[in-house]
């Protein structure tokens, strides 16, 4: 029974880890670019409207704003998009907000928008994603190991393993 309790604790830790890491990432207002290609380009955003999200959601824990904005890019394009994580808030409505645009696809496709921010922030977010993914894998493996050991039982597992080793020595 203890094996299942430990497996359950590891399984519960996975969504908790997700929510905590998303909350930390939601504090970052930038585009996420840490290298010079593709370049961040200046833009200006105007907030059209916002919706409040929370207390638990894609942004993590807490209340956040998801806002519809019109972005005027450096080359004169006008893009209507939605930004999350309280990058802008209803208090920004009617104001021109300094933004950055990063487009990963050809012809200005697959673009992301955010406020100007330090590349160190972006590096921190990337490092957090790497750590989170490693922790997800570790917690999943540990959870599965404890479930299997709970179902099979530790004594039966070691008996099976000894039997297998004896067959290898004979064969």
N, C-alpha and C positions, 0 to 999 in steps of 0.2 A: 504494500500500500504506500509506503514511503517513496518508492520509485515513481509511482504515478503522481504523487504530490509534487515531487521535484520536476517531473516532466510538465505538469500543469503550470508550475511557476515559470519555467522557461518559456512555455507557450504564451503565457500572459505577458511576459516581458517584451515579446515582439511588438504587439501594437502599442504598448506604453512607450517603448523606444522610438517607434515611428512618430507618435504624437509629440514627444519631447523634441526630437530632432527637427520635425517640421515647424514647431514653434520657434526654435532657434533660427532656422533658415528664413522664416517669415519676417524676422527683424531686418534682413538684408534688403535694401531697396533697389539695388542695381540690376544690371542685365546679366551678370554672371560671367562676363568675359574676363579671362586672366591673361590672355595673350593678345598680340597686336593684329592677328588675322583671324577672323574678320575684324575690322576696326569698329570701335564705337564712334558713332557720328552724332553730332548735336541735333537736338530736336526740341520742339516746344509742344506741351500738351495743354489742352483745355478740358476740364472735367465737365461732363454732361450730367452724370447722375451716379449715385452710389447705393449699394445695398450692404447691409450689415450681415456678417456671417459669424457663427459661433454658437455656443462656446466650444464645441468640438467639431472639427471639420478638416478640409484639405489643407488649411493653413496651420493646423495644429490646435493648441489649446488657447482659449481666450477669444475675444471679439475682434474681428478684422473687417476692413472695408474692401469690397470688390467694386471698382468704379469703371464706368464707361468713359472713355476719353477720346478726344480727337487729337491726333498727333500730326503736327506739321514738321516734315523732315527737312534735312539740310538741302535736298534737291527739289523742294517745292511740292512733294507729294503730300496728300492729306489722307491719313489712315485712321479708321475708326476701329478701336480695339477695347478690350477689357483688361485692366491690371488688377492684380490681387495683392494680398498681404499689406494692405493699408499703404501702398506706395504713394497714393494720393488719398485725400479724405474729402468729405463734403465741405469742409472749411476752405478747400482749394477751388471750389466752384467759382467760375467767373474770373479766375486769375490765370495768368500764363505761367506754367510750371516748367522749369528747365528739365529736360529729359535727355536720354541717350537711346539710340537705336542701334541694334546689331542684327544684321541679316546673314543667315548661314546658307541660304539657297541662292540660285541664280535668279536674276530679275526681281530682286527684293522680295523673295519669298522666305518663309520660315524666319520671320523677324521677331525679336524680343525687345521690350521697352522697359526702361526703368530710370531712376534718378541718377545723377552723377554720384559715383562713390569710389572709394579707394580699391585698387586691385588687391590689396591685402584682405579686405572683406571677402572678395570673390574667392581668393585662395582658401580662406577659412571655411567658406561654404563647401568648396570642393573637398577639402580634407574631412569635413563632417560627413559628407556623402560616402566617402571611402570607408571611414570608420563605421558608419551606420550599416553599410552593406556587409562588411566583415562581421559585425556583431550579429546581423540577421542570420548569416550563414552559420556562425558558431552556435547561436541559440537554437536554430532549427536542428542542427546535428545533435546537440546535447539533448534536446527534447526527444528526438527519435531514439537515441541510445537509451535513455531512461524508460521510454515506453516499451521498447523491445526487452530490456532487462526486467521490467515489471511483468510483462506477459510471459516471457520464457523463464525468468527466474535466474538468479545468479548461479546457484549450484548446478542447475541443468545446463546453463551456458558453458560453465567450465568443464562439466562432464562431456559435453559434446565436443569441446575443443581438445580435450585429452584423447578422446576416441579418434578424432581426426589426425592428431599428431602420431598416434600409434600406427595408423594405416599408412601414413607417409613413410615411417621408418621401416615398415615391413615391405612396402612396395617399391 
